[in-house]
Amino acid sequence: MDLMNEQVTHKSFGRGSVVACDEDYVEVRFPAGVKKFVFPDVFGTYLTLADSQLAEKIETLKREVEKARAREEAELEKQRAVEEAQRQKILEREKLLKSHKLSPVSQVAFWCDAEEQEQVFSEWRVFTGVRKSGAHKGKPNRLVRLHQNSCCLITAREPDEPEENRRITGLFMVDEFFVGKLCEDGLIPAHSKYRLRLSEEESRRLLFWNYYVNERYPNNMTWNSGRHRYFDNVWMAQILRDLAALKSESEDLELLTDFFEHFCIMNRLEEAELPLANGALVRKESA
């Protein structure tokens, strides 16, 4: 709006003439000198235009500006509410992390078909599945044992192969701030660094049942239903140790070494005290 040279009256400074104006400020020359005011707020309160028609246009502009500012303030308030909710969520996570009592079985193994594996390893996250019954039927499973010390193990088996041939195809630590108890969407995100997908050959040499055993039925190698099962912390450490040995000449060795050390620290395990793997398949072959 062009206000140059328009005549105005100020309550304190008297009559003056506009010498500059942009979308934020207006400058007026008075006998006492040039004064700068917020535009268009000053009009109708401290400044009065001599041109009544122009004054009406300014008043209309003021109402539009006020509405825009109100919308902006509402958006800012909404953003502040979101940020506060996130802050409270972080505080709740930190509280849970500090008070977390380490479970000896706080890892999880998933059974994923070929299509899902591609999705897991491209998005680096895995879905817990939905509840099949109960009051929360249809809602995502919440794996409450999972914490920042947890690792997700991705396994697979061809439909025509026996269960004892179940392979480990990849694994990842959960995201640094993940808390299973607070996970509502059932998606477990991977750690930004500690994650790895195995090659086909490596996968064939790293079998799930070399590590996993049901102590109640130690000779059974069955996975009849469900897409996941909790996994012992020591077993996961054994897998990482054996995987590092398997990749001793690989470019992934440094990552795996760091991965293994990080996992042991997070799960309060000593490498020297780790026993050899003694899963159901190992026991069967040594019988």
N, C-alpha and C positions, 0 to 999 in steps of 0.2 A: 504494500500500500504506500503510495507516494504522499508523504506529508511535508515535503520540503517547503519551507517558507510559510507554512500554515501558522496562523496566529492563535496563541493559546493564553490562558490565564492560570496562574498558580496561586494557591491560597496564601502562600507566604512570600513568594518572589515577585508576584505581580504579573504584568504582561510580558510575553516573550514571543520568539519566533523559532520554529523548528529548523535546526541546521543539519541534523543527521538522524536517520532512522533505519533500523533493520528489524528482523523478526524477534530480536531479544531486547533491544534498547532503543530509546529515543533521546536525542540531545536537544536541548532548548537554550537559546541565548536570551538571558535576562539582563537588565541593567547591572545586576550584581555579578554577571559572568555566565559562562556556559555550565549547565547542570545536566546530569545524566540520570535517566529514570528507566525502570523496567517497563517494557512494552508487551502487551497493551494495558497492563494492570493499572498504571498510573492515571489513565484517562477515566473520568467519571468519579474519581476519588480525590486526587490532588490537582490534576490538570483538566481544564475545560477548553474544548475547541470552539473557536468563534464560528466556524462553519457547522450549523446544526445537522445538515444532511450527512456530512462526513463524521460527525459525532455519533450518529445512529449506526453508521457502518462499523465504527470502532466498537460500539456496544455489542453489535452482533458478533463481531470477531472475538470479543472478550468471552462471550458465552460459549462459542465454539472451542476456544482455547481452554476454558475451565472444564468443559466436558472431556476434552482430550486428556487434560491433566488428571481428571478423576478416573478415567479409564486406565491411564498409565499407573496411577497410584494403586488402583485395584489389582492390576497385574503384578505390581511390585509386592503388594501385600500377599497375593497368592504365592509368589515366588518365595517370599520370606517364610510363609507357612510351610512350603515344601522343604526349604532348607532347614527349618527348625525340626521338621519331622525326620529328615535325614540325620540331623545332628543327634536327635534323641535315639535314633536307631543305632548310630555309631556308638553312642554312650552305652546303650544296652548291650551291644556286641562286646564292647571292651569290658564291661562288667562280667559278662558271661565268660569271656576269655580268661580273665583274671581268676575267676572262681571255679574254672573248669577242673573237674577231677578226671584225670586221664583214665580212660577205659582200656584194658588190655586187648579188647576186640573192637577197635574203632576204625577199622578199614572196611572197605566194601568191594565185593566182586560183582560184576554185571555180566549177564549173558546177552550179547548183542549179535544180531544177524549181520550179514554182509552190508546190506543197505544202511543200517543204523550205524555200523562202524564208520562208514565213510562220512556220515553226518557228524559223529562224535569227534573224529579226528580233523575235520575241517572247521567245525565251530568250537572245538575244544570245550565241550560241556556234555553232560549226559543226563537223561531224564530218569527220574526214580520210578516212573510208572504210577498207575492210579490204584486206589484201594478198591478191592473187589466186593467188599461187604461192610456192614456196620453203618453207624450213623453218618460216617464221612465217606460213604461209597461214592466213587467217581471222582473224588478229590485226590490230588497228588500225594504219594507216600512221603512222609516226613522222616528222614533218617536222622533221628535225634542224637545218635552216637557220634556223628561226623563233626569234626572240629578242624582247626587249623593244622592239627597233627595227622589228619586223615589222608589216605591215598585211595584213588579209585582204580580198580583193576578191570580192564576190558578183556573179556574172554569170548571164545567162539568155538563152535563144533559143527562140522558138516553133518547134514541130516543122515547120511548113510554111514557115518563113523560111530564107533562105540564111544560112550561117555568118557572113558579113560583117555581118549585122544584130545580132550578139550585143551585148546591152546590159549596162551596169554598173548594178545595182539597189541597191547599197549597199556600205559598206566600214566596217571598224573596225580600230583598233590592237589588238594582242593585250593581254591582261591584263598589268598592270605586273610581275607576278612569273612570267609564263609563260616556260618554257624548252622548246623543242621536243624537245630531246634527252631530257628527263625525262618527257615526256608519255606515259603508258601507256594511257589510255582513248580516245585519238584525238579528244578534245573540246578545241577551242580556244576559250577564253572571251574575250569582248570586254573592252576597256578600259572602266573605269567612266564615262569622259567622252568619249573620242574614238571616236565611232561615229555612223553616219548612214545612214538609209534614204532613197533617192531617190524622188521622185514618178514616176508613169508618164511624164509629159511630160519630166522631167529625164533619166530613164533613156533615152528615145528619142534624146536629144541627146548622150548620152555613150556612145559606142560603144567596145567593148573593142579592136577591131582598129585604132582610130586610134592606139593606144599600143603594142600588142604586135606583135612581129615575130620570126620565126625567121630569124636571119641566114644560116643555111645554105640556107633556102628562102624568101627574102624576099617572093616573090610569092604564097606559099601562105597561105590563111586556112582552116585545117582544125583541128578539135578532134575527132578520130575516137574517142578512147577516154580513159578516166581521168576522175576528177572534179576534179582539181586540176593546176596547173602553177605552177612557180616564176616569179616576176615580178621584173623589174629595179627596183631602188630608185628610179632616176631616173624611170622610167615612172610609178611610183606618185606621186611628187612632182608630175609633170606633171598627173596626174588631179586631185589635190587643188587644184592651182593653177587648173585649168580649171573645176573644180566651184565654186570660190570666185567666179570670174568669172560663172559661170552663175547663182549665187545672190546676186548683188551687191545686190539689193533685198530679200533674204529675211531673216527673223528668225534663220536659221541662219548668217548671214554671220560673226558674231563667233565662234561655235564653229568654223567652218571655218577662219577665220584663225588661231585658236589651234592647231587641228588641224595645219594646214600648217606652222606655225612649229615645233611640237613634232616633227613628222615629220622636218623638215629637220635639226633639232638632233640627233635620235637617229641619223640616217643620215649626218651630217656633210656635208650638202649646202648649197650657197649658192644662194639663190633667184635672184640676179642671173646666176648661171652656168648655170641650167637651160636646155637647148635646147628648141625647139619640138617638140611631139609629131611623131614620124615613123614611125608604125606601118605595117603592111602596107596598111591601107586608105588612109592618107594618100598613100603611095607610088603606089598604084594610081591614085588620082584625079589625081595630079599628073603621071603618065606621059604 
